[in-house]
Amino acid sequence: MTDKLTTAEKGIYYEGVALQYLLDQGLKLIERNYFCKLGELDLIMQDGAFLVVVEVRYRKNNVYGGALESITKAKQNKVVAATQSYLMFAKIKSPVRCDVLAVTGNNAPVWIKGAF
């Protein structure tokens, strides 16, 4: 189904898959696709007292490493910097957690709380 989508369209599709999965787990959506000069945050959600920044990753297969392996230290640093920007912009003081929701191929999503 997603084979005919562009890379950007696949990103939107799998962010939607991740969003629905997390909503089903009881999280609440705060913001989607926050952009700043330091980077982008895919999903910003609330999980109890925690503000949760979710990095969504998709890989068609794991030939060159699966979705989880695609989160490099440089990517982590960009997410942290963009998160700090968002916290200042939105004046948020609640505890923050950075999660990853990864999908490789047709496998079920893997959700790692507090991934980095």
N, C-alpha and C positions, 0 to 999 in steps of 0.2 A: 504494500500500500504506500509506504513512504519512499519507495525507490525512485519515484518520478518527481519528488519534491526537490527544490533547491536546498542548499545548505542552510540558508536563512529560514526557509519554511520548515525544515526538519527541526531547527532549533526552537521555533515557536511551537511546533507540534509536541516535542518532547518536554518542553517547559509546561505545556498544558497537561500532559500525562503526569508529570511530577506534582503539579499543583493539585490535581484531583486526588492523587495518592495521599498527599499530605493533608488535604481537607478531610479525607476519609479517616485519617489518623487523629483528627480532632484539632489540628492547627487552624489558625485563622489568618487569612490573607491580609496583609497591611499594604504592600506595594509590589508591583511586578515591573521588572526591567527599569530599575533606577540607574540612570546614567549620570556620570560626572566626568571631569577631565582625568580622573585617576583610574576609571574603569567602569564596569557595569556590575550590578547585583541582579541576579536572575529573579529570585523571589525573596521577599522580606515578609516574615510571618510571625505570629505570636503563638507561643507554646507555654501556657500558664504565665508565669512571671517573666519568661525569657522572650526577648526579641531574637528571632532566628533568621540568620542570613543563609540562604540555601543556594549553593552552587549546583547547577544541573548539568550533568555530563551525559552524552550519548556517543556510543561507537557502534557501528554496524556489526563489527565482529572484534575479536581480540587478537587478530593476526599481528598487529603492531602494538599490542597492549590494549586492555579493555578500558572502559570509561573511567574506572578508578585510577588506573595508572596514568591517565592523561592530566591529572592535576599536579602540575609541577610546583616546585617551590616558588618560582616566579609568578605563577597563577595565584597561588595562595597569598603572596605578598600584595598582588593587585586587589584581591578580594578584601584583604584586611585594610588596605589604604582606602578603598571605596567605602567600606563599612564605616571607617572613622569619619569620612566626609559626610556620610548620611547621618551619623549620630550627631554631628555638630549642626547640620542643616535642620534636622527635625527636633533638635534639643531633647534627645532621648537619654534618660538616665538609668533605664532598667538594665539588668544583666543581659549580655549578648552571647550568643552561641553561633558558631559557623558550622553548618551541616553540609553534607554532600548527598545528593540523590543521583545515583548513577544507573544507567541502563546500557547494557551491552546486548546487541541483537534483539531477539525476542524474549530474553530472560526477564524475570520479574525485577522491578527496581530494587536496588540496594541502597538503604538509607543509613548513613553513618552520622550519628549525632556527635557534635563536638569534634568534627574531623580535624580541625586545625584552629 
